Amino acid sequence: MTLAHIIALLGTGTGVGFLSGLLGIGGGLIMTPVQYIVYLDMGTTPDTAIKLAFGTSLLVIFPTAISGLWRHSRRGAIWWKLAIIMGCSSLVASFGGAILATHLPGNILKIVFGVAALAAGIRMLTAKPSKFDLKPINKPWLWFVWAIPVGLITGLIGIGGGIIAIPVLALALRLNMHSAVATSLAIMTLGSLGGIIGYIINGFGVPDLPPYSLGYINLSTWLMLSVTSAGMAQIGAITAHRISAKWLRYIFIAMIIYMGLRMIGVFQWLGLPV
């Protein structure tokens, strides 16, 4: 690993940590392409590199989510009953998603996620505010059902699931945006564990893994990303509570649409370096 790789990973961790605390997302879509390039430069095959990026991203998300979670919890913004039920359900589903991901081509997973992210972003952008002050939906069985796709996506492409969980929490379950962001972090903390275990187990014995790899998780990369991201998650969480729910919603929508277009490959097709 070169000095340029180290600088890129530390810088990526800083940005991911801030966005995690601010928007309640894990940052896997930011970490994955950076890691993928680093692993390729280290001589890893493309198929192994993308799975390493997915698995390592989930392990970075775990402490980062806990860091932001603590700050949001102090402000009483987390609906713990919902978070625990959805988080436990997501944990099981993400384990299955990770197993499935190790047997599928990375390009297919990227396109599927890109379409899902775009759909969620457009739905949030076009949804009309209710004329009534609707209460959040308090139906545990419905929380369990919604947690399954969140967990599957978490394991499939190594993201925390916040990019899908927040639209579910805000639109389907009617949480306000601040509560949706905070509760999403709690769900991610539990949900990422299943994917982590799945990528470790299915990566044992795989050839061409770089040094310090535990299955499809590279510990040296994880350390560099985690060192900066955990601290910045605190700053992001503090910032989130100083922004109005309306603007927090618009920032999230812009992020999710951008990520969806990037995963599908629209910017690459247009020749844009973004």
N, C-alpha and C positions, 0 to 999 in steps of 0.2 A: 504494500500500500504506500503510495507516494504522499508527499506533503500536500499536493493539490487535492488529493482525495480526502485527506484529513480536514483541510480547511472547508471543503465543500460539505462534508458531513456535519461539522460543527455548526456551520452557517445554516444548514437545513434544519438541524435540531432546534436552533433558536427560533426560526420562523414557525416551525410546527408547534412548538410549545405555546407560543403566543396565540396562534389560531385555535389551538385546542381549548384554552381557557376562555377565549373570546366567543367562539362559535359553537363549542361543544362537539367538535369533530376531532377524530383521532389524528388526522394528517397523513394517513397512509398514502393518499393519492399524490402527496408532495414528496414523501420519502421514497416511494417506490421507484420513480424514474431516476432519481439521483443514485440510489443504491444499484439499480440495474446497470447504469453506466460504469460505476465503480467496479462492480463484479466482472463486467465484460473486460475492462482494462486490466484486471488481475488475471485474465486468462480463463475465466469460467465460461462454460457453454451458455448460450442464450436461454435454453430451457431451465437449466439449473439456476441461472442468475435471477430469473423472474420469480421463481419459487423462494429463493433465498430472500429476495426483497420483500415478498409478501410476509413470510414467517418472521423476519427480523422486525418489520414494521409493527406487527402485533405486539411483540415484546417491548418495543419502545412505547407504544400506546398505553400499556398497562400502568407504569409509574407516572407517566405524564397525566393520564386521566385522574389518577388518585390525587395528584398535586392540585389540579384545577377543582376537583371534587371537594376537597377540604375547604377551599375558599368559598365556593358556592354554598356549601353546607352551613357555614357560619352565618350566612345571610338568610337561611331558612327557605331557600329556593327549590329544594329537592323534594319531590313527592316519593318518599322512601318505600312505601308499600308497592307502588307501581314499579319503581326502579328494581326492587328485589325480585318481584315476580317476572318482569320482562328480562332482567339480567340473567336469572337462572335458566330461563327458557332459551335465551340467546346463547348461553354457554354451551348447551347441548347441541343446538343447531349449528353453531360455529365449528364445533369439533367435526361434525359431519361435512360441513362445507370445506374444511381444510383437507379432509381425506379425498373428497371429490376433486379439489383443485390440483392435487398432486398427480391426477390421472387425466387432466384436460390441458389442451394447448392454451398458453397464456393469451394469445391474440383473441380467442373466442371470449374469454372471460372479460377482457378489457372492453370489447364492443358491447357485450351484454350490460355491463355496469354503466357504460357511457349512456346508453339509451335509458336505463332506469333513472340515472341521475338527472338527465334532461327532462324526463317526464315529471319527476318530483319538483324540479325547479320551476317548470312552466305551470304546474298545478298550483304551487304556492303563489306565483306571480299573478295568476288570473283569478284566484279564489276571491270572492267578494266578502268583505267583512259582514258578519251577521248583524242584523238590526236589533238583536236581543243579546243580553249578556248571558250567554250559554255557559253552564257549568261544565267542568271537565267530566268526561265519561268515567264512571267508577264501576267498571265491570271487569273483574279479574280474568274471566275466561277470554274476554276480547283482548286484554293485554297479552295474554299467553299466545293467542293466535297471531297477533301482529309481531310478536318477538321472533317467530320462526323465520320469516324472510330476512329480518334484520340480522339474525345470527348466521344464516346461510351466506349472506353477502359478506359478512365479516370474515368468515373462514375462507370463502372462495377467492377473494382478492386482497386479503391482508389489510383491511381497513378496520377502524374501530366500530363502524356502523352508524356513527352520528349523522353522516350525510344522508342516510335513509331514515334513521330513527327520529330526527328532528321534524321532518315533514309529517311522519306518522303521529308524533306527539302533538304537534301544533294543529294539524288538520283533522285527522281521524279521531283523536282523543281530546281535542279542544284545550290543551294546555296553553297558557300565554307564553310568549316567546322566551322570556327570561327563565321561566320554569322548565320549558322544553329543553333549552340549552343545558341547564344545570342537571336535570334528570337524565339527559342523554349521556352525560359523563359517567353517572353511576351505572347505567346499563352497559356502557362500554367497558368499564372496569371488570365486570363479571363476564361479559360476552367474549372479551378478547382471550380469556384463559382457555376456553375450549379450542380456539384456533391455534393458540400457542402449543398446546399439547399435541394437537393433530399434526402440525408441521414438524415438530420434533420427532415424533414416532415414525412418521412416513419418510423422514429424511435420513434415518439411520442406514448406513451401508451404501449410500449413494456415492459413486465416484465423482471426482472433479470438484469436490467441495473445497473452498479456501481454508487456510489455517484458522483454528479457533472456532470451528463450526460445531454446533450441537444440532444434528439433523439439519433441517432447512432454516436454522437460525445462526447467524454469525455474531459471536459475542463481542468481537472487537468493534465492529460497526455499531452494534447495539449500544456499547458504552459511549461512543462519541456522540451519537444522536441523543441519548438519554441525559447525559451530563448537562447539556444546554436546554433541552426541552422542558424538563421538570420544573426548573426555576422560572422559565418564561411563562409557563402555564399560570402561575400565580398572577403575573402582571396582566395576562389576557383576561383572567377571571375578574380582576378588579376593574379593568376597562369596560367589561361587558355590562356591569351594573351602573356605569356612568353614561351609557348610550341608551336612547329611548328604544322601546320595543319595536317601533316602526322602522327605525334605521337599522337595528340589529337584524330584522327580518330581511331588509333589502340587501344588506351585506352578505347574508347567508345565501340568498337567492343568486346573487351575482357569482359567488364562489362555486355553487353547485352547478350552475349552467356552464361556467368556464371549464370546470373539471370534466363534465360530461362531454363537451365538445373535444377536449383534449384526449380523453380516453378513446373516443371513437376514431380520432385521427384527422379531424377536420382541419386543424391548424397545419399539420404536416402536409396534407393534400394541397392546401393553399400556399404552401411554402413560407408560412409565417413562423418566425423564431420565438414562439410563445408557448 
